[in-house]
Amino acid sequence: MVPLSFAPSLEFNGEEFALVDGRALYWPREQALLVADLHLEKASFYAKHGQMLPPYDSRETLERLALAIRATGARRVYTLGDNFHDSAGTERLEPHAAGMLAALTRATDWVWITGNHDSAMEAAAGGTLAKELEIAGLLLRHQAKKGETRPELSGHYHPRLQLRVRDRAIRRPCAVIGSGGDGGGRMILPAFGALTGGMNAADPAILDALQPAAAIDAVVPARGQLATFPLWRKAA
């Protein structure tokens, strides 16, 4: 496997984090890895409805996740919803992927935060379930809650930075951070799953979800640095 990249430290609400391979967030003080939107068993869901896709998305996602856990030494894993593409996804895991997931959930303190795709998910894959959590004053939930004034980490939107440089279109998964306004900072993580699309980070739905804010930025690793791209600013 290609070694994972670590972006320079990212400060968020007075805590230090690191973006791992541009898709996961590592929280050193909590020894926790946070990922959003794994969408495990998405291919098998589509196959069940007549659209055949290569059935290896879960393996690829779990291999990438195992590498991130090993690289960071994380002892805890928090998944921020849409862990499976549907609540019955745990039943469709083929033996190899099921064994990988079982090993990961045994090796770490694993918490599944459920999302809109898997709201009825059972803890059949190991770990524990939660609708949302608060860790060290930081809310963990699947979808950003408009009007939230407490610090928050979420997923759901699969944000991607979209740029055009020298007539070349560039699209990269990114984190989107809302800061200022009437409360603490709030961050939407990129999708981690192998078979996930993306939404323009500047889409009105994302900007609206992070209100109130004074500024909203996309953050993405680039050549060993952490690049920030302004998406929205509150009018003076």
VEXDREN-2710 file (C-alpha; in Angstrom, 1 decimal):
% VEXDREN-2710
k/r/px/py/pz
1/MET/0.0/0.0/0.0
2/VAL/1.0/3.6/-0.6
3/PRO/2.0/5.3/2.7
4/LEU/-0.6/7.7/4.0
5/SER/0.2/11.4/4.0
6/PHE/-0.1/13.7/7.0
7/ALA/-0.9/17.3/6.6
8/PRO/0.6/19.9/9.0
9/SER/-1.3/20.2/12.3
10/LEU/-4.7/21.8/12.1
11/GLU/-6.0/23.8/15.0
12/PHE/-9.7/23.6/15.5
13/ASN/-11.5/25.0/18.6
14/GLY/-8.4/25.0/20.6
15/GLU/-7.5/21.4/19.8
16/GLU/-4.8/20.1/17.5
17/PHE/-5.8/17.7/14.7
18/ALA/-4.1/16.2/11.7
19/LEU/-5.7/15.5/8.3
20/VAL/-4.7/12.0/7.3
21/ASP/-4.5/11.3/3.6
22/GLY/-6.9/14.2/3.1
23/ARG/-9.9/12.2/4.2
24/ALA/-9.6/11.3/7.9
25/LEU/-9.1/13.5/11.0
26/TYR/-6.8/12.4/13.8
27/TRP/-7.2/13.8/17.3
28/PRO/-3.9/13.2/19.1
29/ARG/-5.1/14.2/22.6
30/GLU/-8.0/11.6/22.4
31/GLN/-5.9/9.2/20.4
32/ALA/-9.0/9.1/18.1
33/LEU/-9.4/8.7/14.4
34/LEU/-12.6/10.3/12.9
35/VAL/-14.0/9.3/9.5
36/ALA/-17.3/10.1/7.8
37/ASP/-19.4/8.5/5.2
38/LEU/-17.8/5.1/4.7
39/HIS/-20.9/3.8/2.7
40/LEU/-19.8/0.2/3.1
41/GLU/-21.6/-2.2/0.8
42/LYS/-22.7/0.5/-1.6
43/ALA/-21.8/-1.7/-4.6
44/SER/-23.9/-4.6/-3.3
45/PHE/-26.8/-2.3/-2.6
46/TYR/-26.7/-1.2/-6.3
47/ALA/-26.3/-4.7/-7.5
48/LYS/-29.4/-5.7/-5.5
49/HIS/-31.3/-3.1/-7.5
50/GLY/-29.9/-4.2/-10.9
51/GLN/-26.9/-1.9/-11.3
52/MET/-23.8/-4.1/-11.3
53/LEU/-20.6/-2.5/-9.8
54/PRO/-17.3/-4.2/-8.8
55/PRO/-18.1/-5.7/-5.3
56/TYR/-14.8/-4.7/-3.7
57/ASP/-15.6/-1.2/-2.3
58/SER/-15.9/-2.4/1.3
59/ARG/-12.5/-4.1/1.2
60/GLU/-10.8/-1.1/-0.2
61/THR/-12.4/1.2/2.3
62/LEU/-11.5/-1.0/5.3
63/GLU/-7.9/-1.5/4.0
64/ARG/-7.6/2.3/3.8
65/LEU/-9.0/2.6/7.3
66/ALA/-6.8/-0.1/8.8
67/LEU/-3.8/1.8/7.3
68/ALA/-4.9/5.1/8.9
69/ILE/-5.3/3.4/12.3
70/ARG/-1.9/1.8/12.0
71/ALA/-0.2/5.0/10.8
72/THR/-1.7/7.1/13.6
73/GLY/-1.7/4.6/16.4
74/ALA/-5.3/5.5/17.1
75/ARG/-7.0/3.6/20.0
76/ARG/-10.4/5.0/19.2
77/VAL/-12.4/5.3/16.0
78/TYR/-15.5/7.5/15.6
79/THR/-17.4/7.1/12.3
80/LEU/-19.7/10.1/11.6
81/GLY/-22.7/8.3/10.0
82/ASP/-23.6/6.7/6.7
83/ASN/-21.3/3.9/7.7
84/PHE/-23.1/1.4/5.5
85/HIS/-25.0/2.5/2.4
86/ASP/-28.1/1.1/4.0
87/SER/-29.0/-0.5/7.4
88/ALA/-29.0/-4.0/6.0
89/GLY/-25.4/-3.6/4.7
90/THR/-23.9/-5.6/7.6
91/GLU/-25.8/-8.6/6.4
92/ARG/-24.2/-8.4/2.9
93/LEU/-20.6/-8.1/3.9
94/GLU/-18.6/-10.9/2.3
95/PRO/-16.5/-13.1/4.6
96/HIS/-13.2/-11.4/3.9
97/ALA/-14.5/-7.8/4.5
98/ALA/-16.5/-9.0/7.5
99/GLY/-13.3/-10.5/9.0
100/MET/-11.4/-7.2/8.4
101/LEU/-14.1/-5.2/10.1
102/ALA/-14.4/-7.5/13.1
103/ALA/-10.6/-7.3/13.6
104/LEU/-10.7/-3.5/13.5
105/THR/-13.6/-3.2/15.9
106/ARG/-11.9/-5.6/18.3
107/ALA/-8.6/-3.7/18.2
108/THR/-10.0/-0.2/18.9
109/ASP/-12.7/1.4/21.0
110/TRP/-15.1/1.8/18.0
111/VAL/-18.2/3.9/17.9
112/TRP/-20.6/4.1/15.0
113/ILE/-22.6/7.3/14.8
114/THR/-25.5/6.5/12.6
115/GLY/-26.6/8.6/9.6
116/ASN/-29.6/9.0/7.3
117/HIS/-28.5/6.0/5.2
118/ASP/-28.1/3.6/8.2
119/SER/-30.4/5.0/10.9
120/ALA/-31.6/1.5/11.8
121/MET/-28.2/-0.1/11.7
122/GLU/-27.6/-2.8/14.3
123/ALA/-24.2/-3.2/16.1
124/ALA/-23.8/-6.6/14.3
125/ALA/-20.4/-5.5/13.0
126/GLY/-18.9/-4.9/16.5
127/GLY/-18.4/-1.6/18.3
128/THR/-21.2/0.5/19.8
129/LEU/-23.9/2.7/18.3
130/ALA/-24.8/6.4/19.0
131/LYS/-27.0/9.0/17.3
132/GLU/-24.5/11.7/18.4
133/LEU/-21.8/12.2/21.0
134/GLU/-20.1/15.0/22.9
135/ILE/-16.4/14.4/23.4
136/ALA/-14.3/17.0/25.3
137/GLY/-16.9/19.7/24.4
138/LEU/-17.0/18.8/20.8
139/LEU/-20.2/17.4/19.2
140/LEU/-19.9/14.5/16.9
141/ARG/-22.9/13.9/14.6
142/HIS/-23.7/12.9/11.0
143/GLN/-25.2/16.0/9.6
144/ALA/-24.3/19.6/10.6
145/LYS/-27.2/21.3/12.4
146/LYS/-28.0/24.7/11.1
147/GLY/-28.0/27.2/14.0
148/GLU/-25.7/25.1/16.2
149/THR/-23.5/27.3/18.3
150/ARG/-21.5/24.5/20.0
151/PRO/-18.3/23.2/18.4
152/GLU/-19.2/20.4/15.9
153/LEU/-17.7/17.7/13.7
154/SER/-20.0/16.1/11.0
155/GLY/-20.1/14.5/7.6
156/HIS/-23.0/13.9/5.2
157/TYR/-22.2/16.3/2.4
158/HIS/-19.0/14.6/0.9
159/PRO/-17.4/18.1/0.3
160/ARG/-15.0/18.4/-2.6
161/LEU/-13.0/21.5/-3.5
162/GLN/-13.5/22.4/-7.1
163/LEU/-11.1/24.6/-8.9
164/ARG/-10.0/25.4/-12.4
165/VAL/-6.3/26.0/-12.9
166/ARG/-4.9/26.8/-16.3
167/ASP/-8.0/25.4/-18.0
168/ARG/-7.7/22.2/-15.9
169/ALA/-10.5/21.1/-13.6
170/ILE/-9.3/20.0/-10.1
171/ARG/-11.6/18.2/-7.7
172/ARG/-10.3/17.1/-4.3
173/PRO/-12.0/15.9/-1.1
174/CYS/-11.7/18.6/1.5
175/ALA/-12.8/19.6/5.0
176/VAL/-15.0/22.6/5.2
177/ILE/-14.7/24.8/8.3
178/GLY/-17.1/27.5/9.5
179/SER/-15.6/29.9/12.0
180/GLY/-16.7/33.1/13.9
181/GLY/-20.3/34.0/14.1
182/ASP/-22.2/33.3/17.3
183/GLY/-20.5/30.1/18.5
184/GLY/-17.7/27.7/18.2
185/GLY/-16.1/26.4/15.0
186/ARG/-17.8/23.7/13.0
187/MET/-16.2/21.3/10.5
188/ILE/-17.6/19.0/7.8
189/LEU/-15.3/16.1/7.0
190/PRO/-14.9/14.7/3.5
191/ALA/-16.3/11.2/2.6
192/PHE/-13.9/8.4/3.5
193/GLY/-15.5/5.6/1.5
194/ALA/-14.0/4.2/-1.7
195/LEU/-17.2/4.5/-3.6
196/THR/-18.4/7.9/-2.7
197/GLY/-19.0/10.9/-4.9
198/GLY/-18.8/14.5/-3.8
199/MET/-20.5/17.8/-3.6
200/ASN/-19.0/21.2/-4.4
201/ALA/-17.7/22.6/-1.2
202/ALA/-19.1/25.9/-2.1
203/ASP/-22.6/24.5/-2.7
204/PRO/-25.3/26.6/-0.9
205/ALA/-26.5/23.6/1.0
206/ILE/-23.0/23.3/2.7
207/LEU/-22.7/27.0/3.3
208/ASP/-26.2/27.1/4.8
209/ALA/-25.6/24.1/7.1
210/LEU/-22.6/25.9/8.8
211/GLN/-24.5/29.0/9.7
212/PRO/-24.1/31.1/11.8
213/ALA/-20.5/31.8/10.7
214/ALA/-18.4/34.8/9.9
215/ALA/-16.2/32.8/7.4
216/ILE/-16.3/29.4/5.7
217/ASP/-13.2/27.8/4.2
218/ALA/-12.2/24.7/2.4
219/VAL/-9.0/23.0/3.8
220/VAL/-7.1/20.5/1.8
221/PRO/-3.5/19.1/1.9
222/ALA/-1.3/20.2/-1.0
223/ARG/2.3/19.3/-1.4
224/GLY/2.9/18.7/2.3
225/GLN/1.2/21.9/3.3
226/LEU/-2.3/22.7/4.5
227/ALA/-4.0/25.0/2.0
228/THR/-7.0/27.1/2.9
229/PHE/-9.5/28.3/0.2
230/PRO/-12.1/30.9/1.2
231/LEU/-15.6/29.8/0.2
232/TRP/-17.8/32.5/1.9
233/ARG/-17.5/35.6/4.0
234/LYS/-20.1/37.4/6.0
235/ALA/-20.9/40.8/4.5
236/ALA/-19.5/43.7/6.5
END
